[in-house]
Amino acid sequence: MPTLNWIGKEGETLDRHDRWLSMMYPRLVLLKQFLREDGAIFISIDDNEVATLRLLMDEIFGAQNFVATVMWQKVYSPKNSARHLSEDHDYIVIYAAKADSWKPNLLPRTDQQNAAYKNPDKDPRGVWKTSDLSARNYYSAGTYSITCPSGRVIDAPPKGMYWRVSKEKFEELDKDNRIWWGKDGSAIPQIKRFLHEVKDGRVPQTMWFYGEVGHTQEGKKELLELVDFDTSDDVFITPKPTRLIQRILQIATDKDSIVLDSFAGSGTTGHAVLKQNNEDGGARRFIQVEMDPGIAKTVTAGRMSRVVTGYTNAKGQAIDGLGAGFQFCRLSAEPLFDAEGQIRRDVTFAQLAEFVWFAETGTGLSSAKRGKADSPLLGVHEGRAIYLLYNGILKDRSVAGGNVLTGPVFDVLPRFAGPKVIYAAANRMGGRAVREGITFKQTPYALEV
Ligand SMILES: C[S@@+](CC[C@H](N)C(=O)[O-])C[C@H]1O[C@@H](n2cnc3c(N)ncnc32)[C@H](O)[C@@H]1O
């Protein structure tokens, strides 16, 4: 049961943050249900709502599943018209389904990083770079004196520092030509780290600079090359660059992952998935959801078509398609819930029953019952019976036409000896509910729409 009052009372004026919370809460709850056990969610957000989002995510995903907040440098030049400070960045807030077992992939090493490795002594093991032999961490065996090949004696590590390895280990490293004494053999010794022995990649960091992942202008340019907009007002203000989404894919996906973007907008995510597949031979698939039918058709799907099949750009150059393909589906059913999260008046018992069953069990209702459920007992799943009281299913035997769980209503429900989950508008059974093994869930809030 959510503890957050996300709907607000009737007649109450919601402020901007409340409205944003009301909009996001049910969507995030639903997204959590879609996440694989080893999955993670990346949310791009600006400073207006990042604090609110963190609280919301702590509530829904659990504070223990917070992974990191990335700062993305989204612009390359300051806005002189800024009222206060010119904003350079957005955030990407990351939560995992289970942060303690979630592991990001390493990122490919950059040429710049590799360029730091050299081979001045022509070591047959290849290029290397040095790392300090001394560190600040106290190490009782790290205070010995060292004699350099040139004969210079170094009495002890630099003040306040300790050699990282014991004297025995140091001698072993030196024997294996893993100590660098400088060109004339008298420098403070350093340890040689060979490129072929370092991790095959770099640990992702939390500062993402546009040089590596692109900025909003780059995102806009990519989009304008792929979609013709009628007026410049129609152009998305802040489409993401594909390189930014590719960075997320590199960190958080396997080559066969399914990537969901429920706020698809200009379709950067689908584009980035196909690009990443092309670059690393992956077979990732994507699902993009866009609420606005006009945007979905002309922008999201329009872009994807050109990305897949190829196009001619403004300079008349033919750009090859990335291949693969996609299916465009339109949801034609009316939503079950209105904008405030209340069940819409014309929703039937059978329709809500399907939703309740899915929310409770994560599975579909049996085909016999699909669209035809007509008993408050929807079925038994993993030893628990699932009931729904809604829309007068009990033919008005009770308070508010059978939507409220009372003692007399319970007495006429189909019996089940084991634990029961009952969805209803309210619970008036008091302590008896516990004695009868009932877990009560209040509609519509518990439906986690
Ligand atoms: C800020 S844009 C996304 C930008 C996107 N990342 C890009 O690179 O273009 C947000 C989009 O989400 C859509 N949207 C908002 N609420 C939605 C919902 N509940 N379901 C699906 N799409 C939604 C909006 O119509 C809008 O196109």
The ligand as an ORCA input file, in Angstrom:
! r2SCAN-3c Opt
* xyz 0 1
  C      10.801     15.114    -22.660
  S      10.079     14.133    -23.884
  C      11.218     12.802    -24.026
  C      12.437     13.189    -24.716
  C      13.202     12.018    -25.210
  N      14.071     11.457    -24.215
  C      13.959     12.443    -26.449
  O      15.175     12.239    -26.519
  O      13.323     13.002    -27.310
  C       8.772     13.408    -23.028
  C       7.778     12.689    -23.938
  O       7.021     11.799    -23.128
  C       5.667     11.840    -23.552
  N       4.868     11.398    -22.390
  C       4.541     12.092    -21.299
  N       3.813     11.323    -20.442
  C       3.732     10.108    -21.001
  C       3.142      8.872    -20.623
  N       2.484      8.758    -19.484
  N       3.252      7.817    -21.426
  C       3.924      7.931    -22.591
  N       4.502      9.075    -23.032
  C       4.408     10.141    -22.241
  C       5.446     13.256    -24.019
  O       4.391     13.320    -24.977
  C       6.812     13.611    -24.637
  O       6.815     13.336    -26.008
*
